[in-house]
Amino acid sequence: MNVVKNYDEVVAEIQDKKEICYSFNHGIADAMIAEGIASLIKNGIAPVEFCTGDFHFKLQQGDEMIVYRARNQKNYVATIYYKKDEQEFEIEMLPGYEDVNSILKHRLEPQKHVTSFQIK
């Protein structure tokens, strides 16, 4: 039997996930800069795949942007966009929720968390 969490429990879980997502986003950005991956992508050399932390990113290239996607063991989904025109990276993180039904029942939505950065 599924028991729906109360509103305060759901909001607390969403807040906890927000902190984790921002931590992942900044860790991915720092690793991309430190390992030179961001420079390669900016200079038109997009690796087919690369790893940072728990995430194994695979290239899914588009016309106006370069896109990488990965999922870790806790079902967090990370997407990295490199917007060629703006020369900006955007990391979008969608956390893995154990109880999406409780979130939806309280008329809330799973939240994506976005971090942007540029390199010189």
Z-matrix of the N, CA and C atoms (Angstrom, degrees):
N
C 1 1.449
C 2 1.521 1 109.29
N 3 1.334 2 116.98 1 126.67
C 4 1.452 3 121.94 2 178.42
C 5 1.519 4 110.35 3 -85.76
N 6 1.316 5 115.48 4 126.00
C 7 1.453 6 120.99 5 177.07
C 8 1.520 7 107.65 6 -103.98
N 9 1.307 8 116.95 7 126.43
C 10 1.451 9 121.38 8 -179.20
C 11 1.524 10 108.37 9 -78.68
N 12 1.336 11 115.66 10 130.99
C 13 1.456 12 120.66 11 178.33
C 14 1.521 13 109.61 12 -67.53
N 15 1.346 14 116.02 13 152.58
C 16 1.458 15 118.17 14 177.27
C 17 1.535 16 109.40 15 -76.31
N 18 1.305 17 116.05 16 167.63
C 19 1.460 18 122.81 17 -173.79
C 20 1.527 19 111.44 18 -57.05
N 21 1.330 20 118.00 19 -46.03
C 22 1.465 21 121.33 20 -177.96
C 23 1.529 22 111.83 21 -62.88
N 24 1.331 23 117.13 22 -38.15
C 25 1.466 24 120.59 23 177.49
C 26 1.525 25 110.99 24 -65.09
N 27 1.322 26 116.11 25 -40.70
C 28 1.461 27 121.01 26 -179.67
C 29 1.528 28 109.97 27 -65.87
N 30 1.319 29 117.19 28 -45.87
C 31 1.468 30 120.91 29 179.79
C 32 1.531 31 110.00 30 -62.76
N 33 1.315 32 117.85 31 -40.78
C 34 1.466 33 121.57 32 178.57
C 35 1.531 34 111.01 33 -62.46
N 36 1.336 35 116.51 34 -41.24
C 37 1.464 36 119.60 35 178.21
C 38 1.522 37 110.97 36 -64.66
N 39 1.326 38 116.65 37 -42.11
C 40 1.466 39 120.36 38 179.14
C 41 1.528 40 110.00 39 -61.77
N 42 1.328 41 117.85 40 -41.83
C 43 1.470 42 121.57 41 179.06
C 44 1.526 43 110.71 42 -64.93
N 45 1.322 44 117.09 43 -42.76
C 46 1.468 45 120.36 44 177.99
C 47 1.530 46 110.79 45 -60.71
N 48 1.310 47 116.11 46 -43.84
C 49 1.468 48 120.95 47 -179.83
C 50 1.528 49 110.69 48 -64.73
N 51 1.331 50 116.90 49 -34.97
C 52 1.464 51 121.17 50 179.32
C 53 1.527 52 110.11 51 -60.19
N 54 1.323 53 117.40 52 -46.68
C 55 1.464 54 121.70 53 179.66
C 56 1.530 55 110.75 54 -62.24
N 57 1.323 56 116.66 55 -42.98
C 58 1.462 57 120.97 56 179.38
C 59 1.523 58 110.41 57 -63.56
N 60 1.329 59 117.15 58 -42.82
C 61 1.470 60 121.40 59 -179.71
C 62 1.521 61 111.70 60 -61.81
N 63 1.318 62 116.82 61 -46.22
C 64 1.464 63 119.18 62 179.48
C 65 1.521 64 111.08 63 -64.25
N 66 1.317 65 117.51 64 -35.02
C 67 1.456 66 120.92 65 176.59
C 68 1.532 67 110.26 66 -64.79
N 69 1.329 68 117.11 67 -46.49
C 70 1.463 69 121.15 68 175.98
C 71 1.529 70 110.76 69 -59.08
N 72 1.339 71 116.91 70 -47.81
C 73 1.466 72 120.69 71 -178.25
C 74 1.519 73 111.86 72 -56.87
N 75 1.316 74 116.73 73 -47.28
C 76 1.467 75 120.24 74 -178.35
C 77 1.526 76 110.69 75 -69.21
N 78 1.321 77 117.62 76 -35.98
C 79 1.460 78 120.30 77 175.92
C 80 1.519 79 112.17 78 -63.42
N 81 1.319 80 116.71 79 -41.99
C 82 1.469 81 121.33 80 178.17
C 83 1.524 82 110.11 81 -64.87
N 84 1.324 83 117.15 82 -46.08
C 85 1.471 84 121.12 83 179.85
C 86 1.528 85 110.32 84 -60.84
N 87 1.334 86 117.31 85 -47.43
C 88 1.469 87 120.85 86 -179.91
C 89 1.522 88 111.12 87 -60.54
N 90 1.334 89 117.27 88 -42.34
C 91 1.465 90 121.27 89 179.91
C 92 1.531 91 111.02 90 -65.92
N 93 1.325 92 116.95 91 -41.33
C 94 1.469 93 120.32 92 179.63
C 95 1.527 94 111.01 93 -62.12
N 96 1.317 95 116.64 94 -39.51
C 97 1.467 96 120.65 95 179.17
C 98 1.529 97 110.03 96 -71.65
N 99 1.332 98 116.98 97 -49.55
C 100 1.461 99 121.43 98 -176.77
C 101 1.529 100 112.71 99 -62.18
N 102 1.318 101 116.95 100 -38.33
C 103 1.461 102 120.82 101 -177.32
C 104 1.529 103 113.02 102 -86.88
N 105 1.322 104 118.17 103 -1.93
C 106 1.454 105 122.07 104 177.95
C 107 1.518 106 114.76 105 81.34
N 108 1.311 107 117.45 106 4.07
C 109 1.469 108 120.86 107 -178.73
C 110 1.528 109 110.38 108 -64.57
N 111 1.328 110 116.87 109 -41.88
C 112 1.468 111 120.54 110 -179.68
C 113 1.528 112 110.63 111 -62.20
N 114 1.331 113 117.61 112 -40.28
C 115 1.473 114 120.88 113 178.69
C 116 1.519 115 111.66 114 -64.81
N 117 1.325 116 115.87 115 -41.70
C 118 1.466 117 119.23 116 177.82
C 119 1.523 118 110.99 117 -59.46
N 120 1.324 119 116.05 118 -48.92
C 121 1.466 120 120.62 119 -178.48
C 122 1.520 121 110.59 120 -61.68
N 123 1.329 122 116.38 121 -44.76
C 124 1.471 123 120.60 122 -179.93
C 125 1.531 124 111.12 123 -60.18
N 126 1.336 125 116.32 124 -34.62
C 127 1.462 126 121.03 125 -178.61
C 128 1.525 127 113.25 126 -89.29
N 129 1.332 128 116.63 127 14.20
C 130 1.459 129 121.07 128 173.24
C 131 1.517 130 115.17 129 86.19
N 132 1.325 131 117.24 130 10.33
C 133 1.468 132 120.96 131 178.54
C 134 1.524 133 106.85 132 -111.26
N 135 1.315 134 116.24 133 95.59
C 136 1.465 135 121.26 134 -176.15
C 137 1.525 136 109.74 135 -96.36
N 138 1.348 137 117.98 136 109.90
C 139 1.465 138 119.59 137 176.37
C 140 1.534 139 110.26 138 -58.90
N 141 1.324 140 117.05 139 146.20
C 142 1.460 141 121.91 140 -179.77
C 143 1.529 142 109.92 141 -66.19
N 144 1.347 143 116.27 142 -35.50
C 145 1.455 144 120.66 143 177.32
C 146 1.529 145 108.94 144 -157.33
N 147 1.329 146 115.24 145 157.54
C 148 1.456 147 121.69 146 175.30
C 149 1.525 148 108.90 147 -158.99
N 150 1.322 149 115.82 148 159.77
C 151 1.467 150 121.10 149 -178.44
C 152 1.522 151 110.30 150 -119.20
N 153 1.319 152 115.17 151 140.54
C 154 1.456 153 121.86 152 169.40
C 155 1.523 154 106.39 153 -140.27
N 156 1.314 155 115.85 154 121.18
C 157 1.462 156 119.45 155 -179.34
C 158 1.517 157 111.13 156 59.33
N 159 1.321 158 115.56 157 -129.65
C 160 1.471 159 122.01 158 -178.81
C 161 1.525 160 113.39 159 -85.09
N 162 1.319 161 117.73 160 1.00
C 163 1.461 162 121.00 161 -173.37
C 164 1.523 163 111.03 162 -107.27
N 165 1.333 164 116.04 163 131.97
C 166 1.463 165 123.59 164 175.82
C 167 1.536 166 106.41 165 -112.42
N 168 1.321 167 116.33 166 101.25
C 169 1.461 168 121.64 167 -174.63
C 170 1.520 169 111.58 168 -85.06
N 171 1.339 170 114.19 169 140.82
C 172 1.460 171 120.91 170 175.73
C 173 1.528 172 108.80 171 -123.81
N 174 1.308 173 114.97 172 140.82
C 175 1.457 174 122.78 173 -176.76
C 176 1.524 175 111.66 174 -71.97
N 177 1.332 176 115.06 175 134.82
C 178 1.459 177 123.33 176 170.98
C 179 1.522 178 105.39 177 -136.66
N 180 1.318 179 117.20 178 86.62
C 181 1.451 180 121.85 179 -170.45
C 182 1.521 181 112.78 180 -79.29
N 183 1.328 182 114.90 181 138.55
C 184 1.456 183 121.61 182 174.81
C 185 1.523 184 109.19 183 -114.35
N 186 1.314 185 116.99 184 -179.05
C 187 1.463 186 120.93 185 -178.84
C 188 1.528 187 112.67 186 -73.49
N 189 1.319 188 116.33 187 -48.14
C 190 1.456 189 120.30 188 -174.48
C 191 1.513 190 113.35 189 -99.33
N 192 1.333 191 116.12 190 -7.50
C 193 1.458 192 119.05 191 177.54
C 194 1.518 193 110.16 192 -151.92
N 195 1.325 194 114.39 193 158.37
C 196 1.455 195 121.54 194 175.40
C 197 1.522 196 106.29 195 -101.62
N 198 1.311 197 116.87 196 134.59
C 199 1.464 198 121.55 197 -175.12
C 200 1.524 199 109.66 198 -126.66
N 201 1.333 200 115.38 199 134.37
C 202 1.461 201 122.74 200 173.01
C 203 1.518 202 108.10 201 -123.17
N 204 1.341 203 116.47 202 142.41
C 205 1.470 204 120.44 203 177.27
C 206 1.522 205 109.67 204 -131.45
N 207 1.344 206 113.90 205 147.88
C 208 1.465 207 120.48 206 176.80
C 209 1.519 208 109.29 207 -156.36
N 210 1.321 209 115.37 208 159.44
C 211 1.473 210 122.60 209 176.56
C 212 1.514 211 106.24 210 -136.30
N 213 1.332 212 116.82 211 136.98
C 214 1.461 213 118.65 212 176.41
C 215 1.526 214 110.46 213 -95.86
N 216 1.324 215 117.06 214 -177.29
C 217 1.465 216 121.06 215 -175.90
C 218 1.526 217 112.90 216 -68.90
N 219 1.326 218 117.39 217 -18.92
C 220 1.472 219 120.53 218 179.54
C 221 1.531 220 111.28 219 -95.52
N 222 1.328 221 116.57 220 15.24
C 223 1.467 222 124.52 221 177.93
C 224 1.526 223 114.75 222 64.65
N 225 1.310 224 117.46 223 27.12
C 226 1.456 225 120.51 224 168.92
C 227 1.522 226 106.19 225 -81.02
N 228 1.318 227 116.63 226 132.08
C 229 1.462 228 121.26 227 -179.29
C 230 1.528 229 108.42 228 -108.35
N 231 1.331 230 115.02 229 121.84
C 232 1.462 231 121.09 230 -179.97
C 233 1.523 232 109.14 231 -110.53
N 234 1.321 233 115.13 232 135.73
C 235 1.456 234 121.37 233 175.85
C 236 1.520 235 107.32 234 -128.97
N 237 1.323 236 116.57 235 129.27
C 238 1.457 237 121.97 236 177.15
C 239 1.515 238 107.28 237 -111.25
N 240 1.318 239 115.39 238 127.38
C 241 1.464 240 121.96 239 175.75
C 242 1.518 241 107.67 240 -112.81
N 243 1.334 242 117.17 241 133.54
C 244 1.457 243 120.33 242 167.94
C 245 1.511 244 106.26 243 -112.76
N 246 1.321 245 116.10 244 111.33
C 247 1.458 246 122.03 245 -179.09
C 248 1.523 247 107.66 246 -86.99
N 249 1.323 248 115.55 247 106.32
C 250 1.461 249 121.15 248 -173.67
C 251 1.527 250 112.22 249 -59.85
N 252 1.330 251 117.61 250 -45.22
C 253 1.459 252 120.94 251 -177.33
C 254 1.525 253 112.28 252 -62.69
N 255 1.332 254 116.49 253 -38.27
C 256 1.463 255 121.37 254 -177.32
C 257 1.519 256 112.26 255 -93.75
N 258 1.334 257 117.34 256 -7.34
C 259 1.462 258 123.78 257 -175.49
C 260 1.528 259 110.66 258 48.07
N 261 1.333 260 114.50 259 49.25
C 262 1.457 261 120.83 260 -176.67
C 263 1.523 262 109.69 261 -131.56
N 264 1.323 263 115.10 262 140.00
C 265 1.454 264 121.64 263 173.77
C 266 1.519 265 108.73 264 -96.87
N 267 1.314 266 115.56 265 143.73
C 268 1.460 267 121.05 266 175.36
C 269 1.522 268 107.04 267 -133.90
N 270 1.325 269 115.82 268 126.90
C 271 1.460 270 121.28 269 177.59
C 272 1.518 271 107.34 270 -109.53
N 273 1.311 272 115.18 271 122.70
C 274 1.462 273 121.65 272 -178.83
C 275 1.530 274 108.08 273 -114.14
N 276 1.309 275 116.30 274 126.71
C 277 1.461 276 121.07 275 -177.17
C 278 1.525 277 109.39 276 -120.99
N 279 1.315 278 116.33 277 126.41
C 280 1.461 279 122.26 278 174.10
C 281 1.521 280 106.75 279 -113.35
N 282 1.337 281 116.81 280 116.26
C 283 1.459 282 118.84 281 -177.12
C 284 1.520 283 112.67 282 -71.24
N 285 1.315 284 115.00 283 157.33
C 286 1.452 285 120.88 284 173.78
C 287 1.516 286 108.82 285 -86.26
N 288 1.310 287 117.24 286 119.72
C 289 1.465 288 121.83 287 179.26
C 290 1.516 289 109.10 288 -103.39
N 291 1.323 290 116.57 289 135.03
C 292 1.454 291 120.60 290 178.02
C 293 1.524 292 111.84 291 -75.94
N 294 1.329 293 116.79 292 -29.27
C 295 1.464 294 120.53 293 -172.98
C 296 1.534 295 110.74 294 -133.08
N 297 1.322 296 116.30 295 73.08
C 298 1.462 297 121.55 296 -179.28
C 299 1.532 298 110.53 297 -63.80
N 300 1.328 299 117.78 298 -32.32
C 301 1.471 300 120.78 299 -179.46
C 302 1.524 301 111.88 300 -59.50
N 303 1.336 302 117.85 301 -38.97
C 304 1.465 303 120.36 302 178.39
C 305 1.528 304 110.95 303 -65.04
N 306 1.315 305 116.05 304 -39.05
C 307 1.463 306 120.29 305 179.26
C 308 1.526 307 109.71 306 -62.71
N 309 1.315 308 116.01 307 -48.87
C 310 1.465 309 120.74 308 -178.03
C 311 1.529 310 111.63 309 -67.57
N 312 1.314 311 117.56 310 -36.88
C 313 1.465 312 120.93 311 -179.14
C 314 1.527 313 111.50 312 -61.39
N 315 1.345 314 116.84 313 -33.61
C 316 1.463 315 121.02 314 178.85
C 317 1.535 316 112.16 315 -89.45
N 318 1.330 317 115.15 316 14.48
C 319 1.475 318 122.62 317 177.75
C 320 1.518 319 112.38 318 60.30
N 321 1.317 320 115.38 319 35.32
C 322 1.452 321 122.24 320 173.04
C 323 1.518 322 107.03 321 -108.07
N 324 1.313 323 116.89 322 170.13
C 325 1.454 324 120.64 323 179.16
C 326 1.517 325 109.67 324 -129.50
N 327 1.331 326 117.39 325 146.91
C 328 1.466 327 118.98 326 171.32
C 329 1.530 328 108.54 327 -58.20
N 330 1.311 329 116.70 328 137.16
C 331 1.458 330 120.87 329 -174.18
C 332 1.521 331 112.08 330 -103.25
N 333 1.345 332 115.97 331 135.92
C 334 1.455 333 121.46 332 169.81
C 335 1.516 334 106.97 333 -90.91
N 336 1.317 335 116.44 334 144.69
C 337 1.462 336 121.05 335 -179.21
C 338 1.516 337 107.90 336 -121.62
N 339 1.337 338 116.05 337 127.89
C 340 1.455 339 121.79 338 -170.79
C 341 1.524 340 110.59 339 -119.39
N 342 1.323 341 115.23 340 136.75
C 343 1.460 342 123.16 341 174.11
C 344 1.527 343 107.00 342 -128.55
N 345 1.319 344 117.39 343 133.72
C 346 1.467 345 121.93 344 178.37
C 347 1.519 346 109.74 345 -115.88
N 348 1.346 347 115.28 346 149.72
C 349 1.459 348 119.34 347 173.89
C 350 1.517 349 109.76 348 -156.08
N 351 1.330 350 115.42 349 157.62
C 352 1.456 351 123.17 350 176.29
C 353 1.518 352 108.43 351 -127.39
N 354 1.304 353 116.93 352 156.27
C 355 1.446 354 121.33 353 173.05
C 356 1.517 355 108.07 354 -123.47
N 357 1.291 356 115.20 355 155.82
C 358 1.479 357 119.42 356 -178.40
C 359 1.494 358 111.52 357 -91.98
